[in-house]
Amino acid sequence: MKALLELANLMRRVGLRVSASEIADCLRALSLPGITPQDYQAVIACTMAKDRLDKTTFAMLLDTLPLEESSDQKACLSDGRGLGKSGVGPASPGLLDALGHADGSRLVALARSAVFSLGVIRAEELLDLQELVRRAMVNLGWYPVLRQMERRDDPEARAKLAALNVLQATVVREVYREVIRQWGEAGASAVVLQTDPRHVRFSLLEREEARLIDNQVRKLASKIASRYGRHDKPSPFGRVDLAKTVRDSVRTRGWVVKLGYRRKQKTLPRLAMLVDVSGSVRPYSKFFLTLLQAVKRRAAGARCFVFIDDIAEITGEMDPMCDGEIILSEDILSRISITNNSDYGRVFYIFAERYLESLSPRTVLVIVGDGRNNGRPPETYQLKRIADRVDRVIWFTPLTSDRWLTEDCVLPLYAAYCSSIHTCGSYEELRAAVKQLQ
Amino acid sequence: MTTSLSERYESVDHLQKELAQKKYLSDRNTAVALYLALKLSRPLLVEGPAGVGKTDLARALADSAGTEMIRLQCYEGLDESRALYEWNYHKQILYIQTTGVDWKQAQGEIFSEEFLLPRPLLRALTAPRPVVLLVDELDKSDEAFESYLLEFLSDYQVSIPELGTIRARFVPAVILTSNNTREFGDALRRRCIHAYIDFPDAEREARIISMHLPGISRQLPREAASFLVKLRTSRLRKPPGISEAVDWVRALYGMGIETVLAKEVDETLPVLLKHRQDVISARGELERFRREAHRL
């Protein structure tokens, strides 16, 4: 029970939501007849981690958490040199041999040895766990063996490559375990922040992670699309509309026969999204296009424009019923790119000239881009023209605020005409921004 | 109040075997989650991509327990009149007109169970024996309906203003399914046991196919399953589900094709995939699969 509470606390600290009733359910479930010890992990997962991404993080935590250290783990922890009771020496000489015998326990021992040779992990090293993994792999002699096997094309080499992949996963797990062992909650937070796809920056997501996040982004769309505005409209009931009542009374020579009413009524927002799809922002804008596509499914009035140094409307090309990734055609890319570098000033000018009339004071304009103008004139006046026409301008940028004044970023110049600017480099940041909009 | 559905299964293994007898091969994690849901009298929230057997899980459970499955198909705009109950207005009007009773008396009579049209949720509560209630594609319903379900899911009771609170005679086994198109609130998740069903691995899929097509050779389902696992990792608008896979292999079997490597298989891909672009992608994937098989 103590271990379970410890796990629940840790899950909460790293941002997973676990309620007391869920812990109680889990304890009841664990004591049920018919549940075997090998089911414990599944029991805890289905009672305490109720989201697919939570399950991934939870499994990683459970896998790396030193809740109850087994005797061989303690052996390896002895002095950080990998020379504990497990009797493992330097890794690299034995690596090829271990791979050849496909000896799982030996590979695990090698991985542990390589990880413990990292020694004491410093606070600044928590910021880049991948570097720790890389160092452990170097200690293990993983890279030369990988290159050697990649050069060969025979069944033995293929089997060893598969074993190398397993070994890599083991090293990663052991690094995380060591980080949590040495740094406790801070270590667990660092691990979650750098492995949970919801916290990982869009540009760093692996393909499978990107697919999961894509799905999460679609879910966010329903929140945006169901965010109704409230507008005063004529209605059969509500508060008395004096102007309408007087107007109508003219028809009956000034006699008021019927009262006119108005009331606040729900209306879907009119959304227009202007998305920078230049190379530096593409990994981020991909998710915003997904978001808009999903919004379009619910709010047909949503419009989407993509730009680099010219602009094109792609509203008609977005199939709201399509769940797949939006792939911009070569034709569109060639229409919006002359120099292949973003030019915000020019884009705002063209947007104002071509589309300003079609925007209404109820339109919410969302701009997605990093504001890097490649040294071109920012033409802030053009954004002001647009901002004056629409209800609000909201800017989503992948850059954190400390980078807005660096290099060729002109975002601070545009800030005056934006209702808000949100940093959305990862799913969690995007979610927080959408929440703020509500 | 008894919960005889939970008493029916002694262990996770037992439940898994019973489901398998009804042609549902569940993975261990799903079986554990379902077992806990039955034992703890909690609803089971099943998420996963379309076509992995979420709905079939409820059907298999009902079959194995020898009970009725009541299904509530969710959609946008679903409200309590379609999900829970509705007054039979026509019958009420007819009653008032034909009996000629005064309003005071009529009021007491027309809001009784006789004039109530029970919808799936109420039918599950008032059923004379434990049933399986499937709330299918809950993510398609509105958030308001999700909130409306909370009382039902936590206490297995509903409140009807004219009749009061109606409690379950037998706790139903509730299975909620979702294709992950909308985020559920914490309140709903908290009340449920959660299971995520993903596409099966090649071995389990081959077993599922073989189970549905008795008499088929072992090679065809195995090859088909390995191809499907590869195919699903490619970029498709709609990855093929298990039932589509079974239909596809059935078609191959019916056409006398004994291996996926045969050239004629290309023509059968529309059975598996429902978008033209996907069929084109699958042809390329099939070609790669053949080359790899020949290389080995």
Chai-1 contact restraints between the chains, C-beta under 6 A:
chainA,res_idxA,chainB,res_idxB,connection_type,confidence,min_distance_angstrom,max_distance_angstrom,comment,restraint_id
A,S19,B,R190,contact,1.0,0.0,6.0,A-B,restraint_1
A,A29,B,L36,contact,1.0,0.0,6.0,A-B,restraint_2
A,L32,B,K39,contact,1.0,0.0,6.0,A-B,restraint_3
A,G34,B,E10,contact,1.0,0.0,6.0,A-B,restraint_4
A,G34,B,S11,contact,1.0,0.0,6.0,A-B,restraint_5
A,G34,B,V12,contact,1.0,0.0,6.0,A-B,restraint_6
A,D39,B,V32,contact,1.0,0.0,6.0,A-B,restraint_7
A,A42,B,N29,contact,1.0,0.0,6.0,A-B,restraint_8
A,A42,B,V32,contact,1.0,0.0,6.0,A-B,restraint_9
A,C46,B,A33,contact,1.0,0.0,6.0,A-B,restraint_10
A,C46,B,I193,contact,1.0,0.0,6.0,A-B,restraint_11
A,C46,B,H194,contact,1.0,0.0,6.0,A-B,restraint_12
A,C46,B,A195,contact,1.0,0.0,6.0,A-B,restraint_13
A,K50,B,R189,contact,1.0,0.0,6.0,A-B,restraint_14
A,K50,B,H194,contact,1.0,0.0,6.0,A-B,restraint_15
A,R52,B,Y196,contact,1.0,0.0,6.0,A-B,restraint_16
A,N215,B,N180,contact,1.0,0.0,6.0,A-B,restraint_17
A,K219,B,R182,contact,1.0,0.0,6.0,A-B,restraint_18
A,K219,B,E183,contact,1.0,0.0,6.0,A-B,restraint_19
A,S222,B,R182,contact,1.0,0.0,6.0,A-B,restraint_20
A,G324,B,R237,contact,1.0,0.0,6.0,A-B,restraint_21
